[in-house]
Protein backbone atom coordinates (compact mmCIF):
# COMPACT_ATOMS: atom_id res chain seq x y z
CA UNK A 1 0.00 0.00 0.00
CA UNK A 2 2.91 2.39 0.64
CA UNK A 3 3.93 2.32 -3.02
CA UNK A 4 0.35 2.81 -4.13
CA UNK A 5 0.03 5.89 -1.90
CA UNK A 6 3.27 7.36 -3.25
CA UNK A 7 2.00 6.82 -6.80
CA UNK A 8 -1.21 8.67 -6.03
CA UNK A 9 0.72 11.49 -4.37
CA UNK A 10 3.14 11.70 -7.28
CA UNK A 11 0.27 11.56 -9.74
CA UNK A 12 -1.56 14.22 -7.76
CA UNK A 13 1.48 16.48 -7.81
CA UNK A 14 1.89 16.07 -11.55
CA UNK A 15 -1.77 16.47 -12.37
CA UNK A 16 -2.71 19.29 -10.01
CA UNK A 17 -3.20 22.52 -11.87
CA UNK A 18 -1.63 25.68 -10.61
CA UNK A 19 -4.20 27.79 -8.87
CA UNK A 20 -5.33 30.84 -10.82
CA UNK A 21 -4.08 34.15 -9.44
CA UNK A 22 -6.43 35.89 -7.08
CA UNK A 23 -7.13 39.31 -8.45
CA UNK A 24 -9.24 41.76 -6.50
CA UNK A 25 -10.89 42.88 -9.75
CA UNK A 26 -12.60 39.47 -9.95
CA UNK A 27 -14.10 39.62 -6.45
CA UNK A 28 -17.15 41.42 -5.12
CA UNK A 29 -16.66 44.80 -3.54
CA UNK A 30 -19.24 45.67 -0.94
CA UNK A 31 -21.55 42.94 -2.20
CA UNK A 32 -21.32 43.60 -5.92
CA UNK A 33 -19.05 43.33 -8.93
CA UNK A 34 -18.85 45.98 -11.62
CA UNK A 35 -17.28 44.94 -14.94
CA UNK A 36 -16.16 48.48 -15.86
CA UNK A 37 -14.33 48.95 -12.56
CA UNK A 38 -12.82 45.47 -12.87
CA UNK A 39 -11.60 46.27 -16.38
CA UNK A 40 -9.93 49.48 -15.16
CA UNK A 41 -8.24 47.54 -12.36
CA UNK A 42 -6.99 44.83 -14.73
CA UNK A 43 -5.63 47.41 -17.19
CA UNK A 44 -4.03 49.44 -14.40
CA UNK A 45 -2.15 46.39 -13.10
CA UNK A 46 -1.26 45.11 -16.56
CA UNK A 47 -3.09 41.77 -16.30
CA UNK A 48 -3.40 39.77 -19.51
CA UNK A 49 -7.12 38.94 -19.50
CA UNK A 50 -7.00 36.39 -22.37
CA UNK A 51 -4.13 34.52 -20.66
CA UNK A 52 -5.95 34.55 -17.32
CA UNK A 53 -9.13 33.35 -19.03
CA UNK A 54 -7.22 30.44 -20.61
CA UNK A 55 -5.71 29.54 -17.23
CA UNK A 56 -9.11 29.63 -15.52
CA UNK A 57 -10.63 27.45 -18.24
CA UNK A 58 -7.82 24.95 -17.76
CA UNK A 59 -8.35 25.09 -13.99
CA UNK A 60 -11.99 24.05 -14.53
CA UNK A 61 -10.92 20.80 -16.24
CA UNK A 62 -12.60 17.78 -14.68
CA UNK A 63 -10.47 15.48 -12.54
CA UNK A 64 -8.56 12.83 -14.49
CA UNK A 65 -10.36 9.48 -14.24
CA UNK A 66 -7.22 7.49 -13.38
CA UNK A 67 -6.28 9.86 -10.53
CA UNK A 68 -9.81 9.81 -9.12
CA UNK A 69 -10.09 6.01 -9.33
CA UNK A 70 -6.76 5.57 -7.49
CA UNK A 71 -7.78 8.09 -4.84
CA UNK A 72 -11.15 6.42 -4.29
CA UNK A 73 -9.59 2.92 -4.17
CA UNK A 74 -7.28 4.11 -1.40
CA UNK A 75 -10.22 5.64 0.44
CA UNK A 76 -12.12 2.35 0.14
CA UNK A 77 -9.14 0.28 1.32
CA UNK A 78 -8.48 2.54 4.27
CA UNK A 79 -12.10 2.41 5.42
CA UNK A 80 -14.18 -0.29 6.92
CA UNK A 81 -17.44 0.20 5.02
CA UNK A 82 -20.36 -1.75 6.34
CA UNK A 83 -23.82 -2.54 5.14
CA UNK A 84 -22.75 -4.87 2.35
CA UNK A 85 -21.45 -2.15 0.01
CA UNK A 86 -20.04 -3.46 -3.25
CA UNK A 87 -16.60 -1.94 -3.88
CA UNK A 88 -16.88 -1.86 -7.68
CA UNK A 89 -20.32 -0.24 -7.62
CA UNK A 90 -19.26 2.30 -4.98
CA UNK A 91 -16.11 3.15 -6.89
CA UNK A 92 -17.99 3.62 -10.18
CA UNK A 93 -20.83 5.72 -8.79
CA UNK A 94 -18.72 7.84 -6.47
CA UNK A 95 -16.25 8.52 -9.28
CA UNK A 96 -19.04 9.38 -11.71
CA UNK A 97 -20.62 11.83 -9.29
CA UNK A 98 -17.35 13.58 -8.41
CA UNK A 99 -15.41 13.61 -11.67
CA UNK A 100 -16.67 17.02 -12.83
CA UNK A 101 -14.82 18.74 -9.97
CA UNK A 102 -11.31 20.00 -10.83
CA UNK A 103 -8.56 17.87 -9.31
CA UNK A 104 -7.03 20.43 -6.95
CA UNK A 105 -10.44 21.31 -5.48
CA UNK A 106 -11.54 17.66 -5.31
CA UNK A 107 -8.35 16.46 -3.62
CA UNK A 108 -8.72 19.04 -0.88
CA UNK A 109 -12.47 18.38 -0.57
CA UNK A 110 -11.92 14.63 -0.10
CA UNK A 111 -9.34 15.31 2.61
CA UNK A 112 -11.61 17.79 4.39
CA UNK A 113 -14.63 15.48 4.14
CA UNK A 114 -12.64 12.61 5.63
CA UNK A 115 -11.36 14.83 8.46
CA UNK A 116 -14.87 16.10 9.23
CA UNK A 117 -16.89 12.94 8.59
CA UNK A 118 -19.16 12.28 11.58
CA UNK A 119 -19.56 8.61 10.70
CA UNK A 120 -15.91 7.67 10.56
CA UNK A 121 -13.45 7.67 7.72
CA UNK A 122 -15.62 7.07 4.64
CA UNK A 123 -17.42 10.27 3.57
CA UNK A 124 -20.29 10.19 1.11
CA UNK A 125 -20.49 12.00 -2.21
CA UNK A 126 -22.67 14.72 -0.67
CA UNK A 127 -20.14 15.40 2.08
CA UNK A 128 -17.31 15.67 -0.44
CA UNK A 129 -19.31 17.93 -2.76
CA UNK A 130 -20.29 20.11 0.19
CA UNK A 131 -16.60 20.59 1.03
CA UNK A 132 -15.83 21.44 -2.63
CA UNK A 133 -18.80 23.76 -3.16
CA UNK A 134 -17.34 27.10 -2.02
CA UNK A 135 -14.08 26.75 -3.99
CA UNK A 136 -15.91 25.44 -7.06
CA UNK A 137 -18.45 28.27 -6.97
CA UNK A 138 -15.68 30.88 -6.56
CA UNK A 139 -13.75 29.47 -9.51
CA UNK A 140 -16.86 29.37 -11.73
CA UNK A 141 -17.65 32.98 -10.78
CA UNK A 142 -14.12 34.11 -11.60
CA UNK A 143 -14.25 32.28 -14.94
CA UNK A 144 -17.56 33.93 -15.83
CA UNK A 145 -16.20 37.34 -14.88
CA UNK A 146 -13.06 36.82 -16.95
CA UNK A 147 -15.23 35.85 -19.92
CA UNK A 148 -17.16 39.10 -19.50
CA UNK A 149 -13.91 41.09 -19.27
CA UNK A 150 -12.54 39.26 -22.30
CA UNK A 151 -15.56 40.32 -24.36
CA UNK A 152 -14.90 43.89 -23.25
CA UNK A 153 -11.24 43.65 -24.37
CA UNK A 154 -11.69 45.50 -27.65
CA UNK A 155 -13.45 48.35 -25.94
CA UNK A 156 -11.29 50.93 -24.17
CA UNK A 157 -11.50 50.87 -20.41
CA UNK A 158 -13.99 53.45 -19.20
CA UNK A 159 -12.46 56.42 -17.44
CA UNK A 160 -13.49 56.89 -13.83
CA UNK A 161 -15.74 59.79 -13.07
CA UNK A 162 -13.89 62.47 -11.16
CA UNK A 163 -17.01 63.66 -9.41
CA UNK A 164 -19.92 61.25 -9.55
CA UNK A 165 -23.40 62.67 -9.88
CA UNK A 166 -25.25 62.49 -6.57
CA UNK A 167 -28.97 62.11 -6.33
CA UNK A 168 -31.14 64.34 -4.18
CA UNK A 169 -31.43 61.47 -1.67
CA UNK A 170 -27.61 61.24 -1.54
CA UNK A 171 -27.34 64.97 -0.82
CA UNK A 172 -29.95 64.68 1.95
CA UNK A 173 -28.11 61.71 3.50
CA UNK A 174 -24.79 63.60 3.39
CA UNK A 175 -26.38 66.65 5.00
CA UNK A 176 -27.96 64.46 7.69
CA UNK A 177 -24.59 62.85 8.48
CA UNK A 178 -22.82 66.23 8.58
CA UNK A 179 -25.32 67.52 11.13
CA UNK A 180 -25.24 64.31 13.14
CA UNK A 181 -21.46 64.36 13.45
CA UNK A 182 -21.08 68.15 13.64
CA UNK A 183 -19.23 68.50 10.36
CA UNK A 184 -19.16 71.69 8.36
CA UNK A 185 -19.56 72.15 4.65
CA UNK A 186 -17.26 69.98 2.51
CA UNK A 187 -15.30 71.82 -0.12
VOGU-3710 file (C-alpha; in Angstrom, 3 decimals, decimal comma):
1> xxxxxxxxxx> 0,000/0,000/0,000  2,911/2,393/0,641  3,932/2,315/-3,020  0,351/2,815/-4,126  0,029/5,894/-1,896  3,267/7,355/-3,251  1,998/6,818/-6,799  -1,207/8,673/-6,028  0,716/11,488/-4,368  3,143/11,700/-7,280
11> xxxxxxxxxx> 0,272/11,559/-9,744  -1,557/14,217/-7,759  1,479/16,484/-7,809  1,893/16,072/-11,550  -1,775/16,467/-12,365  -2,712/19,294/-10,007  -3,197/22,516/-11,866  -1,632/25,684/-10,608  -4,201/27,793/-8,866  -5,334/30,844/-10,821
21> xxxxxxxxxx> -4,082/34,148/-9,444  -6,428/35,891/-7,077  -7,132/39,313/-8,450  -9,238/41,761/-6,500  -10,890/42,879/-9,749  -12,601/39,473/-9,952  -14,102/39,622/-6,451  -17,154/41,416/-5,122  -16,656/44,797/-3,542  -19,236/45,665/-0,935
31> xxxxxxxxxx> -21,552/42,942/-2,203  -21,318/43,603/-5,919  -19,051/43,334/-8,930  -18,848/45,983/-11,618  -17,279/44,942/-14,938  -16,159/48,477/-15,859  -14,326/48,955/-12,556  -12,817/45,471/-12,874  -11,600/46,274/-16,383  -9,931/49,482/-15,164
41> xxxxxxxxxx> -8,242/47,536/-12,360  -6,995/44,828/-14,732  -5,628/47,409/-17,188  -4,026/49,442/-14,399  -2,146/46,393/-13,102  -1,257/45,106/-16,560  -3,086/41,772/-16,301  -3,400/39,773/-19,507  -7,122/38,937/-19,502  -6,996/36,394/-22,374
51> xxxxxxxxxx> -4,132/34,519/-20,660  -5,947/34,546/-17,324  -9,127/33,347/-19,035  -7,221/30,441/-20,612  -5,707/29,541/-17,229  -9,112/29,631/-15,520  -10,630/27,454/-18,244  -7,820/24,950/-17,757  -8,349/25,085/-13,993  -11,987/24,046/-14,532
61> xxxxxxxxxx> -10,922/20,803/-16,238  -12,602/17,778/-14,682  -10,473/15,483/-12,537  -8,559/12,828/-14,487  -10,358/9,484/-14,237  -7,218/7,490/-13,381  -6,277/9,857/-10,534  -9,805/9,813/-9,115  -10,085/6,010/-9,327  -6,756/5,570/-7,487
71> xxxxxxxxxx> -7,783/8,094/-4,845  -11,146/6,423/-4,286  -9,588/2,922/-4,169  -7,278/4,107/-1,396  -10,218/5,640/0,442  -12,117/2,346/0,143  -9,140/0,276/1,319  -8,482/2,539/4,272  -12,097/2,414/5,424  -14,184/-0,292/6,916
81> xxxxxxxxxx> -17,441/0,202/5,017  -20,365/-1,746/6,344  -23,819/-2,543/5,138  -22,755/-4,866/2,346  -21,450/-2,149/0,014  -20,042/-3,457/-3,254  -16,597/-1,938/-3,880  -16,879/-1,856/-7,682  -20,321/-0,239/-7,624  -19,262/2,297/-4,975
91> xxxxxxxxxx> -16,111/3,151/-6,889  -17,989/3,618/-10,176  -20,834/5,724/-8,788  -18,719/7,836/-6,470  -16,252/8,518/-9,281  -19,035/9,379/-11,713  -20,624/11,828/-9,291  -17,354/13,583/-8,408  -15,409/13,606/-11,672  -16,666/17,024/-12,830
101> xxxxxxxxxx> -14,823/18,742/-9,974  -11,307/20,000/-10,829  -8,555/17,869/-9,305  -7,031/20,431/-6,948  -10,438/21,309/-5,478  -11,539/17,660/-5,309  -8,350/16,458/-3,617  -8,723/19,042/-0,876  -12,474/18,377/-0,566  -11,915/14,628/-0,101
111> xxxxxxxxxx> -9,339/15,306/2,606  -11,611/17,789/4,386  -14,631/15,479/4,144  -12,635/12,612/5,631  -11,364/14,829/8,456  -14,867/16,101/9,229  -16,888/12,940/8,594  -19,165/12,284/11,576  -19,560/8,605/10,701  -15,913/7,666/10,560
121> xxxxxxxxxx> -13,448/7,671/7,720  -15,618/7,070/4,636  -17,424/10,274/3,571  -20,293/10,193/1,111  -20,490/11,998/-2,208  -22,669/14,718/-0,672  -20,139/15,402/2,078  -17,308/15,670/-0,443  -19,309/17,929/-2,764  -20,292/20,114/0,193
131> xxxxxxxxxx> -16,605/20,592/1,026  -15,828/21,442/-2,634  -18,800/23,756/-3,163  -17,340/27,104/-2,025  -14,081/26,746/-3,987  -15,905/25,439/-7,064  -18,446/28,274/-6,972  -15,683/30,878/-6,561  -13,752/29,467/-9,507  -16,862/29,371/-11,726
141> xxxxxxxxxx> -17,652/32,979/-10,783  -14,119/34,107/-11,603  -14,253/32,282/-14,938  -17,556/33,925/-15,825  -16,205/37,343/-14,882  -13,062/36,823/-16,951  -15,228/35,852/-19,916  -17,157/39,101/-19,497  -13,912/41,089/-19,269  -12,543/39,264/-22,304
151> xxxxxxxxxx> -15,561/40,323/-24,357  -14,897/43,891/-23,250  -11,237/43,647/-24,374  -11,687/45,496/-27,655  -13,449/48,347/-25,938  -11,295/50,929/-24,165  -11,502/50,871/-20,406  -13,994/53,455/-19,200  -12,461/56,421/-17,441  -13,491/56,885/-13,834
161> xxxxxxxxxx> -15,740/59,794/-13,073  -13,894/62,470/-11,163  -17,008/63,657/-9,406  -19,921/61,252/-9,552  -23,398/62,670/-9,875  -25,250/62,492/-6,575  -28,973/62,108/-6,329  -31,137/64,338/-4,183  -31,428/61,469/-1,673  -27,609/61,237/-1,545
171> xxxxxxxxxx> -27,336/64,972/-0,823  -29,946/64,683/1,953  -28,109/61,710/3,497  -24,791/63,599/3,386  -26,384/66,649/4,999  -27,964/64,457/7,688  -24,594/62,850/8,480  -22,825/66,228/8,578  -25,319/67,517/11,130  -25,243/64,307/13,144
181> xxxxxxx> -21,461/64,357/13,451  -21,075/68,147/13,640  -19,232/68,497/10,363  -19,159/71,692/8,358  -19,558/72,145/4,647  -17,265/69,983/2,514  -15,302/71,821/-0,122
//
